């Protein structure tokens, strides 16, 4: 094979890997395929952040309730509000078991998402009543995202920049352990079914 042919083959291979990676992130990141040596998904772990009231919190906030953990940002135009709205409707469909569920929204935009900004944003009627907003320093946010294998990247400059981020939400059990991925775009009734199923299985 000529040198030119080898170059073409190499470029095609690199392009294929890039496309595959892009589709992988678009599907919500690597969480659904990250497995620890124990055979359980290696998602979640220690973090130190602050909530929308400015109080320091860590991973212990996940204990005692089922938690839907979602990484996003308050200036997000579509994915974040639609996901939070879907969780709110799914929560309603759980009936009495809704008291066993909380929503945890972790900002990937610490530059703009102060506790005050989170509190204002998450007070919208369309969002879950019990949603907890978390933010922190860039280093703290990076640590939390790494624990959940959540992707994010600042896109653009100036005050109107956006943030690209993975779209999956994570269902954690009352011990703070990963249970399953809730893919972006799930209808609320399907989300409620999956959460109810997880609750019944314990």
N, C-alpha and C positions, 0 to 999 in steps of 0.2 A: 504494500500500500504506500502511496506517495505521501510526502510530508504534508501536502495540501489536504489530502484525504483525512489524514490523522487529525489535523486541526479542525476540520469540519465535524468529524465524529466527536471530538472533545467538546466543541461548542454546543452541539446538539445535546450531549449528556448533561452539560452544565445547565442549559436552558430547561431541560426536563426536571432537574432537581429543583431549580428555582420555581417553576410552575407548581410542582408538587408541594413545596414548602408554603407557597402562597395559598393554595387550596386548603392545606392543613390548618393554617392560622385562621383563614376565613371560616372554617368549620367550628372554630371556637378554641383553638389552641391545643396543646398536647395532653391536657389533663385526662382525657378519656383513655389514653393509651399509656400513661405513665404507671408502671407497676413496680412495687418494691420487691425485694427478694423474698418477702414473706408470702407473696402472691396477692397482697392487697394493694390497692391504688395508693401511690405515694403522693397524696395531695393534702395540703394543709400543714400546719406547724406553727412554731412560735412567731409572734409578732408583737410589736409595741406601737400603739397608735393613740390618737385621741378621738373622742366621740364628738357629736355636734354640740355638746354642752361644754367642750373644752376639757373634759375629764380624761386622764390617762386610762387606757384599757389594754388588755392583752388577749391572748387566745382563749382565756377562761370565760369570756363573754359568750362563747359558743356552748358552754356547758349548761345542761338543764333543759334545753329546748332543741328541737330540730331547727336548723338554720339554712336559709337560702343565702349563700354568699355570692355577691356579684361585684366585679370590678368595673368601674366606669367613671364618669365625670359629669358635673352638673351642667356644663355647657354643651353636652352631647345633644345633637339635634334629633336623633331618632332611636337608635338602639337602646340607650339607657332608659328613656321614658317609657318606651313600649314594653321593655322587659319588666320594669317596676309595675306598670299597669297590669300586665299579665299575671304577675305574682299576686297582686291585690285581688284580682278576680278569682284566681285559683284558691287563695286563702278563704274567700267567702264560700267557695264550693266545698270546703272541708267541713263546714258546719261546726259542731262543738269542738272538733279536734284542731280548729284554727288556733286555739289558745296554746297549743303545743308548738307553734311555728313562729319564728321570727325571721326578719329579712335584714341582712347586713350588707350595706353598700359601701365598698371601699374605694375611695377616690384614687385615680391614677393621675390626677392633676393637682398636686399639692401646692403648686405656684398660685393657683386661683381659688382652689377649694379650701377655704378656711372653715373652721367649725361654724362660724356664723353663716357663711354661704351654704354649707350643707344643711343647716337647720332650716333656712328659708326654703331651699329647693325641696327638701323631703317633706315639708308640711303640706304639699299639694294634696288635695282631696283624693285624686286619682291613684295615689300611691298607698302602699300598705300602712295601716295605722301605727304599727309597731316597728317601722323600719329604723334601723340604727345606722347613722352615717359615720364613717371613720376616715380620718386623714392623718397627716403627720409630716415629718420632714421628707425630702426626696429619698434619703437613705432608708428611712423607716418604711416608706411605701414600697421601695424596691425590694426590701426584705420580705414583706408580706406577699408581693406579687411572685417572688421567686418560690416561696413556700407552696403557692397554689399553681405554679407553672403558668401564670397568667402573663400574657404579652401586652406591652403597651409601648408607644413611641410618640413623642411630640412631633407634630406635623405642621410646619409653617413657622412664621415669625410674627412679632407684633402682638397686640392685645387680642386679636381674633384668631389666634392659632387653634388648631384642633389637636386631638389625641387619638391616634389609631390604637385600638385595643381588642383583645380577644372577646368573644361575645357569649361564651358559655357561662352559666351559673352553676354553682356547686351545692349539692344538698349534703349537709353535714348532720350526723346523728347527735343525740343529746350528750354524748361523751366527747364531742368535737372531732369525731372521726369521719372521714370521707365516706359517703354512701354511693352517690351517683352524680353524673353530669346531667344538667337540665339544659338541653340544647336551645340556642336562640331560635325564636320563631315557633316554639311549641304553643299550640292553642291552650288557653287557660284550663280547659276541661281535662286535657291530656296531662298537663303539669300537675293538676290536682290529683289525678289518678295515680301518677307515679309517686307523689308524695304520700298519698294514703297507703299505697302498696308498701312503701318503705316503713311507714309507721306500724303497719300491721305485722310486718316481718320482724320488727324490733331492730 
